[in-house]
């Protein structure tokens, strides 16, 4: 649905809603104390994958510790936002998303072009500060679409950088006698995240037809598409982060490869010999 409050929602503990968007889940239906119950519960999966990525990260580089930890913070903010639909909690959800995406852009740029000097992190920090201020002081559709535009630009930058790195590193990986897992990660990241975006758009723009309670709804029950967006989008982000880490390690000469942790969770492992030679990582 559009960024406004639905007329069929119940009144609850955190009412009235002050966020710039109210998603398609009917409010305070399951619990008087939780505005969007299923959106709140599904946000816990974001925390889980952020912590899992941090746990399985094969090196202790600060850039990946910051990235995975920020993803976990996104989950915490999302839980608070959907549980309350308050503006301040919305910022705790949206701003960490921008911070995490910016961290990934930073890693991609340095992987592709090498260290950029102090001007680059300072420039990114300045842009983040200005974005934080603007997103924080605005409201309604201006706030909603400003955030979406900022986050969208970062996503497009990540797609471009990872795609060009994939083609750039192909000969390097083959020359080292390794197997290129980059394409495997790209395919899964794009497929899962694209599906997530589709159901996000349906939830946003076609809510009156799928909310299960409105007069125009063609469904008798709400499929909770935004909750599923949480699950599939963070899975796509997890694959994307693995891809970026994989490309970073290739550039470092560490011969990374993908394996399934416990038989189901994709993770990276590094060649022990090359890891020992490159023990001091930034």
N, C-alpha and C positions, 0 to 999 in steps of 0.2 A: 504494500500500500504506500501511498505518498507520505512524505514526512509530516504527519499530523496525527492526532489522537482519534482512535476509532470510537464511534458512538455506541457500539455494543459492549464495550468493556465495563467490567465491574469496578467498584471503588475498593481500594485496599489501603494497607498501612502506610505506603509511601505516596499516596495520592495527595495533590494532583501531579500528573506527569509534567516535568519541566525539560525533558530531553527534546532535541530537535527532530527526532524520529521515533515513531512507535511502530514496531514491526507487527506482522500479521497475526501473531499469537494473541488470543483473547486474554486480556489481563485479569489477574487475580481469580482465575477459575479454579486452579488446583489448591492454592494457598492464599490466605488473606495477607500473608507477609512477603510473598514473592510475586512481583508483577508479571513476569513472563517465566513460568516455571520451566518449561522444556528448553527455552533458550538459555536459561540460567544453568540447568544441569548439563547441557551439551558443552557449555563453556569450560567445564572442568576437563574435557578432553584436550583442550588447547594447553592447559597447564601440564597435563600428563605428557604430551608430545614434546613440549619445550624441555621438561626435565629429563625425558628419555634421551633426547638429542644431546643434551649436556652430558649425561652419564655415558653415552656410547661414543662421544667424540674421541678420536684416537690420539689427539694431542691436547695440551693445556694452553694453547694460544689464546691470548686475551680476546681477540676478535671473535672467536667462536663461543667463548664463554659468555661474552656480552650479548651476542646474537641470540643464543638459545635461552639465556636468562630473560632477555627482553620478550621473547615469544611467550615464556611462562607468565610474565607480567601482563601481557595482553590477555591471557586467559583469566587472570585475577580481575582485571578491569572489566572484561566482558561479563564475568559473573556478577560483579557489583552493578554494572549498568543495567543488565536485563532483569536483575532482581529488584531494582528500584525505579528505573526509568527517570532518574534524576540527571540534570545537566552535568554536574560535577563528576558523577560516576561515568557518564558518557565520555568525558575527556580522558578518564583513566583507561578506557577501552580504546579509543581512537588514537590518541597521541602515541602510546607505545607501539601501535601498528606502524606509524610513520617512522618511529625511531628504529624499529627492527628492520624495516625495508631500507632505510638509509644505511644502516650497518652493512647490509648485504650489498648495496651499491658500492660502498667504500671497498669491500673485499674484492668485488668484481673488477673495479677500476684498477686497483693495485695489482691484481693478478694479470690483467691484460696489458697494462702500460708500465708496471713497476711502481715503486714508491714515488709519490708525487710531491713530497716535501711538506712542510708545516702548513702551507697555504691551503692545502686540500682539506684536512680535517677542520681547520679553522673556518673555512668557507662553508662546509657542511654544518658545523655547529651554529654558525650565524644564521643560515637558512632555517635550521630547526628551531632556533629561538624565535625568529620572526613568524614562522608557521604556527608555533605553539601559542604565541600571543594572539594572532589573528583568529585562530580556531577557538581560543578560549573566550574571547570577548564578543564574538558574534553569536547569533542564534538563528533559529528557524531554517529556512531553505538556504540562506547564505552560508551558514555554518555547515550544513549537511553537504552541500555541493562543493564547498571549498575543501573540505576534508577528502571527499571522493576524488576531486581533481588532483590534489597533492599526492594521494596514495596511488592513483592511477598512473601518474607520470613516473613514479618510482618503479612501479611494476613493469611498465614498458621499457624503462632503462635496464632493468634486470633481465628481461627477455632478450633484448638486443645484445647485451654484453655476454650473456651465457651462450647464446646462439653463435656469436662470432668466435668466442673462445673455443667452442666445440669444434668448429672447422679449423681453427688455428692449431689446436693441439693434436688433431688426428695423426698427422705425420710423426709428431714427436713421440706419441705413445707407441705407434707401430715400430718406430726406429729402436725403441728400448725393449722391444719384444713383449710388450704388455698387451692386455686385452682392454679395449676401449669400452668402459661402462657408461660413458657420458651420454650416449644416445639412449640407453636403457632408462637412465634417470630423467632425461628430457621428455621422453614419451610419456612416462607415468606422471611427471609433474604437470605437463600441459593437459593431458586427458582428465586427470582428477580435478585440477583447478578450473578447467573450462566447464566441466559439469557443475562444479560448485557455483560458478558465476551464473550459469543458466537458471538454476533453482533460486538463487538470490534475486535475480531480476524478476522471475515469476512471482516470488513472495512480495517484492516491492511494488510491482505495477498491477498485479492481477489479484490482489488480496480479496476484493469484494466477491470474486468468483470461487474462491477456494477456502474461505474462512470457516465454512461449515455452519454458520449461524445467521449470516445476513440474508436479506431477501433475494439477492442476486446470486448467491452461492450455488454452484452446481454440485457441490460435494456436501455430504451430510456430516463430515468430520474434517477437522483441520489437519493436513499432512505435516504441519510444523516444518516447513521448508527452511526457515531460517536456522532452526536447530540443526538440520542436516547440512546446511551451509557451513556451520561451525566445524562439523566433523570432516567434510570433504575439503574445505578450504585449507584447514590446518594440515591435513594430510598432503595436499599439494604443496603447501609451504615447506613441509618437512622434506619432501622429495627435492624441492628447489634448493633448500639449504644444503642438503647432501650433495647436490650437483655442484654448487658453488664451492663447497669444501673440497670436493673431488678435483675440480679444476685448479684450485689453489695448491693442492698437494702435488698435482702433476707439474705445475710451474716450479715447485720447490724441488722436483726431482725425487719424490718419495714413493713413486709407483703405487698409488692407491688402488684398491679394488673393493667391490661391493659384496657383502655377504648378508645372510639373513640371521639376525640375532634371535636365538630361541626358535628359529624356524619360521618367523613371521615378520619381524621388524627389520627393514633394510638399515644397514649401517656400513661404515667404512673401516677398512683395515689397511695398514701400511706395511711395506716390505721392511723387515727387521734390519737388514743390512744398511739400506739407505737411510732408515730412521736414525740409526746410530751415528751415521756420518753427518747427519743434519740435526743433531740433538738440540742445538741452540736455535729455537724458532722464535720469531718476533711475536 
